[in-house]
Amino acid sequence: MGETRADLVAAEDVLLFVNAAITSTGQREFHSVADEQDFSLDFLHSYLLGNYRELYASALALDVNDHNAALIARNLLATSAQAAPDRRSLEGRLIARRLAALPPPRAYRLFRELRRTRVNNRRTRAIMRDWLAARPDLAFDAVKYRDGVKSAVRHAHLKPEGELGTFLFAPFRPAGYRTPILEKWRQAHYTQAAIFELPYTVAEGFAARRGLSRADFLERIAPRLTQLERLRLQESARGLKTVSVRTELSAMPLTRLASYVLALSLDDRAARRAELTEALRAAARRAAGEQAGSWGRVTAVLDDSFSSYGSGQKRRRPLAVALACHFLLEALAGTYTPTWVSGRTDALLTYPFGATPLGERVLDALGTRPERLVVVSDGWDNSPPGLAGEVLRVWQTRLDPDRTCAVVHLNPVYDAAGFDVRRLAPTVPTAGIRDAENLVALVELARFAEGRSGFAELRAHLARRVETFLGEGR
C-alpha cells in the first residue's frame, strides 16, 4: 500500500524537528537573534510532542545536541500522564540513557528546571534518584556542583546518609570529614595548600578570595585540570611566562579541536602547522573508524564566507564544523578534493570572509566528477542568489539523472524564520549538523529528506537507532 498524504507530512515534520534539534541551541546566529531561535525551537518541540510523541521521544537516540536533549527530557517528564501505558517504560529508558550521556552541569541544570516548574511525578523522582546513584563520585559532585546536587536531592525526596547529607545541608558542623574531597573543601577555608587539591572551578573561587596571582594559581592547579580545562586555559596561560598548561591535542574531539585551532591567530597556526595538522588528522581518523578510506572519490564544498563567523555566542562555530568535516572527509575518502567557498586552498589558515558564491564552487566541485559531493554550508547562497540550487537542479535532471554522484548538504545553522535549516534545492538531501563526528550518521538520515524514502522507512530507521542507543541492537 502506498503512503498517504498524512504519512508524507509526518515524515517532513519529524525531519524538520530533527534538523532543528541538531543545530539550534537557542543562541544567536548570524542571521537571527536568540529570541527568534527560542521561539522557533519551542514551537517545534510543542508541535512534535503533541502530534508525534513516540517519534519525539525517539529523537533522544539521534545526534540532537545537549540543549535539545534536555528540553525533550523535560517535556516528556512534564507530560508523563499523557504517555501511552505501553510506551512509558521505553520513554523512561530513553530519558535515563540520554541523561547519562549529558555533561553533569547540563543534567543538574535540568533538575533545577524541573524543580522550578514543579515537575515532581514518580517517574521524574525515580530517574533523578537513579541518575544520582549512578554517579561515579557523588562527593566530588557535591563539591563541584553543590547547589545542583542539593536541589536534586531535595526535589527527588532523597535523604543522603552519612557525611554527604551533612556536607550538603550543614557543611561547617563537623570538625572534620573522613571523605578526602570533603575534608579538602573544609580545609581550603583555612589553609592555602588545600585549595590545590580541589577541582579547578572550585579552587578558582578560593584562589580569588585569597588574592593569589593567576600565574601561581595555574602553575599549582595544573595537575588537577581536565583535558577540556587544559584546552581552554592553554592559550591564556601561554602569556604567563612561568606557567605550563599543556594538553594532548590529538586526544581531543574533532570539532572541538577545530574550534580551538580557529581561535588561534593566523601566525600561530602557521608556526604550529605540523602539530595542529597532525592533531586534526588523528582526531579525524578516530572519528572515521572502520569507514576510513571507503567512500571513494569525494569532493567537498566548504563554506568559509563571512557568515561562517556565526555570532558572539557561537563564535566561528559554522566554520569549525566545516574545518572538522574537511579533515573527516579526507579520512573517509579514497580520493578527496576540498573546495573552499573563498577560493583559498590552505584549510589550516581559513577564516570567515567575503560573500558566498556557492553556485560557482558547486560547478567547480562537479567538474571533478566525484562519486560523492558533500556541501557544508549555512545555505545562504548570495553571489548570485540561488545559483547553487539551479546548478544542482540542472545537474540532477539533465546531466546525471541516474544519480551516479550522491549529493548531500550538511547545514550547521538553524534558520529560525524557516523552522528548518536552509536548503540549496528541493532535490538535494539536507540535514542539520552540529559536530562533524556525526557526519556519517547524518548522511544516512539526509536521504529521508530527499523524498525517495518514505515514512515507514524513517520509522524503521528511528527504531534501529533506539535499539542501538539502548544497547539492544546487538
MARGU-361126 format. One record per residue (C-alpha): x, y, z. Coordinates in Angstrom, 2 decimals, always signed. Layout:
REM residues N
x: X&y: Y&z: Z
...
REM end
This chain:
REM residues 474
x: +0.00&y: +0.00&z: +0.00
x: +1.35&y: +3.45&z: -0.90
x: +1.94&y: +6.09&z: +1.70
x: -0.81&y: +8.57&z: +2.46
x: -0.52&y: +12.33&z: +2.46
x: -0.54&y: +12.20&z: +6.28
x: +2.49&y: +9.88&z: +6.21
x: +4.43&y: +12.28&z: +3.99
x: +3.57&y: +15.24&z: +6.21
x: +4.61&y: +13.27&z: +9.31
x: +7.98&y: +12.41&z: +7.75
x: +8.57&y: +16.06&z: +6.85
x: +7.58&y: +17.19&z: +10.36
x: +9.94&y: +14.73&z: +12.04
x: +12.88&y: +15.66&z: +9.80
x: +12.15&y: +19.34&z: +10.36
x: +12.36&y: +18.83&z: +14.10
x: +15.46&y: +16.66&z: +13.98
x: +17.33&y: +19.26&z: +11.91
x: +16.38&y: +21.95&z: +14.42
x: +17.29&y: +19.79&z: +17.43
x: +20.72&y: +19.03&z: +15.97
x: +21.68&y: +22.59&z: +15.02
x: +19.90&y: +25.08&z: +17.27
x: +20.97&y: +25.81&z: +20.83
x: +18.66&y: +28.78&z: +21.33
x: +21.61&y: +31.16&z: +20.95
x: +22.09&y: +34.00&z: +18.50
x: +23.10&y: +33.03&z: +14.96
x: +24.48&y: +35.20&z: +12.18
x: +21.01&y: +35.79&z: +10.67
x: +18.74&y: +35.52&z: +13.75
x: +18.75&y: +36.62&z: +17.39
x: +18.38&y: +34.36&z: +20.41
x: +14.70&y: +35.21&z: +20.99
x: +13.84&y: +34.12&z: +17.44
x: +15.76&y: +30.89&z: +17.91
x: +13.99&y: +30.16&z: +21.21
x: +10.54&y: +30.93&z: +19.85
x: +11.04&y: +28.78&z: +16.77
x: +12.54&y: +25.90&z: +18.75
x: +9.84&y: +25.96&z: +21.43
x: +7.15&y: +25.79&z: +18.76
x: +8.72&y: +22.73&z: +17.12
x: +9.11&y: +20.95&z: +20.47
x: +5.48&y: +21.61&z: +21.38
x: +4.24&y: +20.59&z: +17.93
x: +6.11&y: +17.31&z: +17.77
x: +5.37&y: +16.40&z: +21.39
x: +1.66&y: +16.96&z: +20.81
x: +1.39&y: +15.18&z: +17.46
x: +4.12&y: +12.52&z: +17.36
x: +5.06&y: +11.75&z: +20.96
x: +6.60&y: +8.38&z: +20.12
x: +8.88&y: +9.86&z: +17.46
x: +9.62&y: +12.87&z: +19.69
x: +10.98&y: +10.54&z: +22.37
x: +12.93&y: +8.56&z: +19.75
x: +14.85&y: +11.75&z: +18.88
x: +16.80&y: +11.22&z: +22.12
x: +18.58&y: +8.36&z: +20.33
x: +19.70&y: +10.64&z: +17.50
x: +22.53&y: +13.17&z: +17.37
x: +20.49&y: +16.03&z: +18.82
x: +22.55&y: +18.49&z: +20.82
x: +22.58&y: +18.62&z: +24.61
x: +20.34&y: +21.70&z: +24.76
x: +17.55&y: +19.96&z: +22.89
x: +18.09&y: +16.60&z: +24.59
x: +17.45&y: +18.34&z: +27.92
x: +14.34&y: +20.06&z: +26.51
x: +12.97&y: +16.74&z: +25.23
x: +13.58&y: +15.06&z: +28.60
x: +11.95&y: +17.95&z: +30.45
x: +8.88&y: +17.95&z: +28.19
x: +8.42&y: +14.19&z: +28.37
x: +8.72&y: +14.19&z: +32.17
x: +6.33&y: +17.15&z: +32.50
x: +3.69&y: +15.29&z: +30.47
x: +4.18&y: +11.79&z: +31.85
x: +0.43&y: +11.31&z: +32.30
x: -0.05&y: +11.68&z: +28.54
x: +2.28&y: +8.80&z: +27.64
x: +0.64&y: +5.61&z: +26.40
x: +0.97&y: +2.84&z: +29.03
x: +2.92&y: +0.59&z: +26.65
x: +5.38&y: +3.41&z: +25.88
x: +6.18&y: +4.67&z: +29.36
x: +8.91&y: +2.16&z: +30.08
x: +10.70&y: +2.85&z: +26.78
x: +10.40&y: +6.61&z: +27.30
x: +11.90&y: +6.25&z: +30.76
x: +14.84&y: +4.22&z: +29.47
x: +15.49&y: +6.73&z: +26.66
x: +15.47&y: +9.63&z: +29.12
x: +17.73&y: +7.81&z: +31.59
x: +20.18&y: +6.77&z: +28.88
x: +20.40&y: +10.25&z: +27.42
x: +20.80&y: +11.88&z: +30.84
x: +23.73&y: +9.54&z: +31.49
x: +25.40&y: +10.95&z: +28.36
x: +24.80&y: +14.61&z: +29.26
x: +27.58&y: +16.65&z: +30.88
x: +26.86&y: +16.81&z: +34.64
x: +26.29&y: +20.61&z: +34.67
x: +23.63&y: +20.23&z: +31.98
x: +21.88&y: +17.44&z: +33.90
x: +21.90&y: +19.40&z: +37.15
x: +20.54&y: +22.43&z: +35.28
x: +17.69&y: +20.25&z: +34.00
x: +16.93&y: +19.04&z: +37.53
x: +16.79&y: +22.64&z: +38.78
x: +14.39&y: +23.49&z: +35.94
x: +12.18&y: +20.53&z: +36.85
x: +12.11&y: +21.77&z: +40.43
x: +11.34&y: +25.35&z: +39.37
x: +8.42&y: +24.20&z: +37.22
x: +7.24&y: +21.75&z: +39.91
x: +7.55&y: +18.65&z: +37.76
x: +7.70&y: +16.06&z: +40.51
x: +5.86&y: +12.94&z: +39.39
x: +7.01&y: +9.47&z: +40.37
x: +8.89&y: +8.86&z: +37.13
x: +10.80&y: +12.13&z: +37.48
x: +11.86&y: +11.29&z: +41.03
x: +12.90&y: +7.76&z: +40.03
x: +15.01&y: +9.00&z: +37.11
x: +16.73&y: +11.61&z: +39.27
x: +17.34&y: +9.05&z: +42.03
x: +18.86&y: +6.52&z: +39.63
x: +20.98&y: +9.17&z: +37.90
x: +22.44&y: +10.34&z: +41.20
x: +23.04&y: +6.74&z: +42.33
x: +24.97&y: +6.05&z: +39.12
x: +27.34&y: +8.98&z: +39.55
x: +30.90&y: +7.64&z: +39.97
x: +31.74&y: +10.03&z: +42.82
x: +28.81&y: +11.92&z: +44.28
x: +31.04&y: +13.53&z: +46.91
x: +33.07&y: +15.07&z: +44.07
x: +29.83&y: +16.33&z: +42.50
x: +28.74&y: +17.73&z: +45.86
x: +31.89&y: +19.85&z: +45.96
x: +31.93&y: +20.90&z: +42.30
x: +28.15&y: +21.26&z: +41.74
x: +26.96&y: +21.72&z: +45.31
x: +23.81&y: +23.73&z: +44.57
x: +22.82&y: +21.32&z: +41.78
x: +23.23&y: +18.22&z: +43.95
x: +21.40&y: +19.88&z: +46.82
x: +18.48&y: +20.89&z: +44.60
x: +18.23&y: +17.42&z: +43.02
x: +18.32&y: +15.65&z: +46.38
x: +15.55&y: +17.84&z: +47.74
x: +13.38&y: +17.54&z: +44.63
x: +13.69&y: +13.75&z: +44.47
x: +12.84&y: +13.48&z: +48.20
x: +16.16&y: +11.77&z: +48.96
x: +17.92&y: +11.62&z: +52.30
x: +21.67&y: +11.21&z: +51.75
x: +23.24&y: +9.26&z: +54.54
x: +26.43&y: +9.97&z: +56.42
x: +28.83&y: +12.76&z: +55.57
x: +27.27&y: +13.62&z: +52.22
x: +23.99&y: +14.72&z: +53.80
x: +25.85&y: +16.71&z: +56.43
x: +28.02&y: +18.40&z: +53.79
x: +25.05&y: +19.42&z: +51.66
x: +22.92&y: +20.90&z: +54.43
x: +25.28&y: +21.74&z: +57.32
x: +28.79&y: +21.79&z: +55.82
x: +30.57&y: +23.52&z: +58.72
x: +29.04&y: +21.47&z: +61.52
x: +31.71&y: +18.71&z: +61.68
x: +35.24&y: +19.41&z: +62.88
x: +36.45&y: +17.19&z: +60.05
x: +35.34&y: +14.79&z: +57.29
x: +36.56&y: +11.26&z: +56.60
x: +35.81&y: +11.67&z: +52.86
x: +39.02&y: +13.21&z: +51.43
x: +37.50&y: +15.71&z: +48.98
x: +35.00&y: +16.96&z: +51.55
x: +37.81&y: +17.43&z: +54.05
x: +39.93&y: +19.29&z: +51.48
x: +36.98&y: +21.63&z: +50.85
x: +36.70&y: +22.30&z: +54.59
x: +40.45&y: +22.85&z: +54.94
x: +40.52&y: +25.22&z: +51.93
x: +38.67&y: +27.77&z: +54.05
x: +41.66&y: +27.89&z: +56.40
x: +44.79&y: +26.70&z: +54.56
x: +46.07&y: +27.68&z: +51.12
x: +47.62&y: +24.29&z: +50.31
x: +44.23&y: +22.55&z: +50.39
x: +42.94&y: +24.77&z: +47.57
x: +45.09&y: +22.91&z: +45.04
x: +43.54&y: +19.57&z: +45.94
x: +40.11&y: +20.71&z: +44.75
x: +38.55&y: +20.71&z: +41.25
x: +39.69&y: +23.68&z: +39.16
x: +36.38&y: +25.57&z: +39.14
x: +36.06&y: +25.30&z: +42.92
x: +39.72&y: +26.11&z: +43.57
x: +39.48&y: +29.18&z: +41.32
x: +36.92&y: +30.76&z: +43.64
x: +39.03&y: +30.11&z: +46.73
x: +42.13&y: +31.48&z: +44.98
x: +40.33&y: +34.69&z: +44.01
x: +39.15&y: +35.23&z: +47.58
x: +42.70&y: +34.74&z: +48.87
x: +44.17&y: +37.10&z: +46.25
x: +46.51&y: +34.52&z: +44.67
x: +48.19&y: +35.57&z: +41.43
x: +46.82&y: +33.97&z: +38.26
x: +50.23&y: +32.62&z: +37.24
x: +50.88&y: +30.98&z: +40.60
x: +47.38&y: +29.53&z: +40.73
x: +47.56&y: +28.00&z: +37.22
x: +51.01&y: +26.55&z: +37.84
x: +49.94&y: +24.78&z: +41.02
x: +46.47&y: +23.67&z: +39.86
x: +47.75&y: +22.25&z: +36.54
x: +47.86&y: +18.59&z: +37.75
x: +44.14&y: +18.78&z: +38.64
x: +42.93&y: +20.08&z: +35.26
x: +40.70&y: +18.02&z: +32.99
x: +41.51&y: +17.78&z: +29.28
x: +38.86&y: +20.35&z: +28.37
x: +40.05&y: +22.73&z: +31.07
x: +43.61&y: +22.38&z: +29.76
x: +42.44&y: +23.17&z: +26.24
x: +40.58&y: +26.28&z: +27.36
x: +43.46&y: +27.52&z: +29.51
x: +46.38&y: +26.65&z: +27.25
x: +46.39&y: +29.90&z: +25.31
x: +45.64&y: +32.17&z: +28.27
x: +48.48&y: +30.51&z: +30.16
x: +50.84&y: +30.95&z: +27.21
x: +51.17&y: +34.64&z: +28.04
x: +52.21&y: +33.89&z: +31.60
x: +55.89&y: +33.01&z: +31.24
x: +56.09&y: +30.82&z: +34.33
x: +53.03&y: +28.72&z: +33.54
x: +52.98&y: +25.47&z: +31.62
x: +49.47&y: +24.20&z: +30.91
x: +49.63&y: +21.59&z: +28.14
x: +47.14&y: +19.18&z: +26.69
x: +47.39&y: +16.33&z: +24.20
x: +45.60&y: +17.91&z: +21.24
x: +45.27&y: +14.68&z: +19.27
x: +43.11&y: +13.23&z: +22.06
x: +40.50&y: +15.99&z: +21.73
x: +37.18&y: +15.52&z: +19.85
x: +37.46&y: +16.65&z: +16.23
x: +35.01&y: +19.57&z: +16.15
x: +36.16&y: +20.93&z: +19.50
x: +39.74&y: +20.76&z: +18.28
x: +38.77&y: +22.61&z: +15.10
x: +37.22&y: +25.38&z: +17.23
x: +40.44&y: +25.61&z: +19.22
x: +42.54&y: +25.88&z: +16.06
x: +40.35&y: +28.65&z: +14.62
x: +40.66&y: +30.62&z: +17.86
x: +44.43&y: +30.87&z: +17.28
x: +45.91&y: +33.73&z: +15.29
x: +46.96&y: +33.01&z: +11.69
x: +50.61&y: +33.45&z: +12.71
x: +50.26&y: +30.88&z: +15.49
x: +48.55&y: +28.44&z: +13.16
x: +51.31&y: +28.83&z: +10.59
x: +54.02&y: +28.40&z: +13.22
x: +52.36&y: +25.26&z: +14.62
x: +51.23&y: +23.85&z: +11.28
x: +52.71&y: +20.37&z: +11.68
x: +51.42&y: +19.93&z: +15.26
x: +47.90&y: +21.18&z: +14.52
x: +47.52&y: +19.32&z: +11.23
x: +48.62&y: +16.02&z: +12.74
x: +46.27&y: +16.51&z: +15.71
x: +43.31&y: +17.22&z: +13.41
x: +44.12&y: +14.21&z: +11.22
x: +44.45&y: +11.93&z: +14.23
x: +41.06&y: +13.08&z: +15.56
x: +39.55&y: +12.61&z: +12.09
x: +40.93&y: +9.06&z: +11.81
x: +39.36&y: +8.23&z: +15.15
x: +36.02&y: +9.65&z: +14.04
x: +36.13&y: +7.79&z: +10.70
x: +36.79&y: +4.45&z: +12.38
x: +36.24&y: +1.41&z: +10.17
x: +34.88&y: +3.52&z: +7.32
x: +38.20&y: +5.27&z: +6.73
x: +39.11&y: +5.25&z: +3.06
x: +35.85&y: +3.58&z: +1.99
x: +33.93&y: +6.49&z: +0.45
x: +35.60&y: +6.53&z: -2.97
x: +36.00&y: +9.84&z: -4.81
x: +34.72&y: +12.64&z: -2.58
x: +34.60&y: +16.36&z: -3.29
x: +33.55&y: +18.84&z: -0.62
x: +32.28&y: +22.41&z: -0.92
x: +33.13&y: +24.08&z: +2.39
x: +31.70&y: +27.45&z: +3.41
x: +34.22&y: +29.95&z: +4.82
x: +32.27&y: +33.08&z: +3.85
x: +31.75&y: +35.89&z: +6.36
x: +28.55&y: +34.33&z: +7.74
x: +30.58&y: +31.31&z: +8.88
x: +31.72&y: +33.53&z: +11.77
x: +28.43&y: +32.71&z: +13.46
x: +27.78&y: +35.03&z: +16.40
x: +29.25&y: +36.25&z: +19.65
x: +27.67&y: +33.27&z: +21.41
x: +28.67&y: +30.71&z: +18.75
x: +31.89&y: +32.27&z: +17.55
x: +33.24&y: +30.64&z: +14.38
x: +31.11&y: +27.56&z: +15.05
x: +29.89&y: +27.09&z: +11.44
x: +33.47&y: +27.43&z: +10.19
x: +34.73&y: +24.99&z: +12.84
x: +32.19&y: +22.41&z: +11.62
x: +33.35&y: +22.95&z: +8.03
x: +37.02&y: +22.59&z: +9.00
x: +36.32&y: +19.44&z: +11.01
x: +34.27&y: +17.99&z: +8.12
x: +37.18&y: +18.73&z: +5.79
x: +39.55&y: +16.56&z: +7.79
x: +36.94&y: +13.86&z: +8.38
x: +36.05&y: +13.64&z: +4.68
x: +39.76&y: +13.44&z: +3.88
x: +39.94&y: +10.40&z: +6.19
x: +36.76&y: +8.80&z: +4.79
x: +37.59&y: +9.27&z: +1.11
x: +39.72&y: +7.18&z: -1.18
x: +40.39&y: +10.33&z: -3.22
x: +39.47&y: +13.70&z: -1.74
x: +39.17&y: +17.19&z: -3.26
x: +38.29&y: +20.14&z: -0.99
x: +36.74&y: +23.29&z: -2.48
x: +36.52&y: +26.27&z: -0.14
x: +33.93&y: +28.93&z: -1.00
x: +36.52&y: +31.71&z: -0.68
x: +38.80&y: +30.01&z: -3.21
x: +41.54&y: +29.57&z: -0.60
x: +43.41&y: +26.29&z: -0.63
x: +45.05&y: +26.27&z: +2.83
x: +42.45&y: +24.81&z: +5.20
x: +44.50&y: +25.48&z: +8.33
x: +44.60&y: +29.23&z: +7.61
x: +40.95&y: +29.63&z: +6.73
x: +38.90&y: +32.42&z: +8.32
x: +35.41&y: +33.91&z: +7.80
x: +35.48&y: +36.41&z: +4.95
x: +33.58&y: +37.52&z: +1.86
x: +30.38&y: +36.64&z: +0.05
x: +29.02&y: +33.13&z: -0.59
x: +29.44&y: +32.15&z: -4.26
x: +28.20&y: +28.62&z: -3.63
x: +27.00&y: +28.16&z: -7.20
x: +30.46&y: +28.73&z: -8.66
x: +32.08&y: +26.38&z: -6.17
x: +29.48&y: +23.66&z: -6.78
x: +30.27&y: +23.93&z: -10.51
x: +33.98&y: +23.57&z: -9.74
x: +33.27&y: +20.59&z: -7.48
x: +31.11&y: +18.77&z: -10.02
x: +33.88&y: +19.24&z: -12.56
x: +36.00&y: +16.79&z: -10.55
x: +33.41&y: +14.03&z: -11.34
x: +33.08&y: +12.82&z: -7.73
x: +31.12&y: +9.82&z: -6.52
x: +30.02&y: +11.91&z: -3.55
x: +29.58&y: +15.67&z: -3.32
x: +29.24&y: +16.99&z: +0.25
x: +28.31&y: +20.65&z: +0.75
x: +28.88&y: +22.06&z: +4.24
x: +27.26&y: +25.49&z: +4.35
x: +24.58&y: +27.58&z: +6.07
x: +22.79&y: +27.66&z: +2.71
x: +22.82&y: +31.45&z: +2.22
x: +23.84&y: +31.34&z: -1.43
x: +24.11&y: +35.03&z: -2.33
x: +26.66&y: +35.58&z: -5.08
x: +24.46&y: +35.42&z: -7.14
x: +21.45&y: +34.28&z: -5.11
x: +20.08&y: +30.84&z: -5.97
x: +22.78&y: +29.79&z: -8.41
x: +23.82&y: +26.70&z: -6.41
x: +20.27&y: +25.36&z: -6.37
x: +19.88&y: +25.89&z: -10.12
x: +23.23&y: +24.24&z: -10.86
x: +22.26&y: +21.20&z: -8.81
x: +18.80&y: +21.03&z: -10.39
x: +20.23&y: +21.01&z: -13.91
x: +22.93&y: +18.53&z: -12.90
x: +20.49&y: +16.06&z: -11.39
x: +17.75&y: +16.35&z: -14.04
x: +19.79&y: +16.75&z: -17.24
x: +23.39&y: +15.67&z: -16.71
x: +23.14&y: +12.98&z: -14.03
x: +19.55&y: +11.65&z: -13.98
x: +20.80&y: +8.26&z: -12.75
x: +22.34&y: +9.91&z: -9.67
x: +25.80&y: +8.42&z: -10.16
x: +27.04&y: +11.30&z: -7.96
x: +25.45&y: +11.28&z: -4.49
x: +24.93&y: +14.89&z: -3.37
x: +24.24&y: +15.82&z: +0.25
x: +24.05&y: +19.18&z: +2.01
x: +25.01&y: +19.42&z: +5.69
x: +23.96&y: +22.68&z: +7.33
x: +25.38&y: +23.74&z: +10.75
x: +22.97&y: +26.69&z: +11.19
x: +19.27&y: +26.65&z: +12.10
x: +17.10&y: +29.15&z: +10.24
x: +14.60&y: +30.30&z: +12.88
x: +12.33&y: +32.07&z: +10.38
x: +12.01&y: +28.98&z: +8.20
x: +11.72&y: +26.49&z: +11.10
x: +14.44&y: +24.40&z: +9.43
x: +17.97&y: +24.54&z: +8.09
x: +18.13&y: +26.32&z: +4.72
x: +18.20&y: +24.03&z: +1.69
x: +20.04&y: +24.51&z: -1.57
x: +17.46&y: +22.69&z: -3.73
x: +14.35&y: +20.56&z: -3.08
x: +16.01&y: +17.54&z: -4.70
x: +19.18&y: +17.74&z: -2.60
x: +19.02&y: +15.81&z: +0.70
x: +19.78&y: +18.17&z: +3.56
x: +20.50&y: +17.52&z: +7.24
x: +21.50&y: +19.74&z: +10.11
x: +24.91&y: +19.12&z: +11.64
x: +26.50&y: +20.33&z: +14.87
x: +29.51&y: +18.05&z: +15.28
x: +31.48&y: +16.65&z: +12.36
x: +31.83&y: +13.38&z: +14.26
x: +28.16&y: +12.68&z: +13.41
x: +28.65&y: +13.21&z: +9.67
x: +28.32&y: +9.56&z: +8.63
x: +25.05&y: +9.06&z: +10.51
x: +23.66&y: +12.36&z: +9.24
x: +24.40&y: +11.49&z: +5.61
x: +22.25&y: +8.40&z: +6.12
x: +19.49&y: +10.47&z: +7.76
x: +19.59&y: +13.08&z: +4.99
x: +18.35&y: +10.62&z: +2.38
x: +14.92&y: +10.70&z: +4.04
x: +14.72&y: +14.43&z: +3.32
x: +15.04&y: +13.75&z: -0.41
x: +11.55&y: +12.29&z: -0.53
x: +12.53&y: +8.97&z: -2.11
x: +12.44&y: +7.14&z: +1.24
x: +9.07&y: +7.05&z: +2.96
x: +7.69&y: +7.38&z: +6.46
x: +7.75&y: +3.62&z: +7.08
x: +11.48&y: +3.56&z: +6.34
x: +12.02&y: +6.59&z: +8.56
x: +10.21&y: +4.91&z: +11.46
x: +12.27&y: +1.76&z: +10.93
x: +15.46&y: +3.85&z: +10.90
x: +14.48&y: +5.54&z: +14.17
x: +13.62&y: +2.16&z: +15.73
x: +17.07&y: +0.83&z: +14.83
x: +18.74&y: +3.89&z: +16.29
x: +16.73&y: +3.49&z: +19.51
x: +17.76&y: -0.18&z: +19.79
x: +21.41&y: +0.68&z: +19.25
x: +21.20&y: +3.61&z: +21.67
x: +19.74&y: +1.40&z: +24.39
x: +22.19&y: -1.40&z: +23.68
x: +19.53&y: -3.74&z: +22.31
x: +20.62&y: -3.79&z: +18.69
x: +23.40&y: -6.34&z: +19.02
REM end
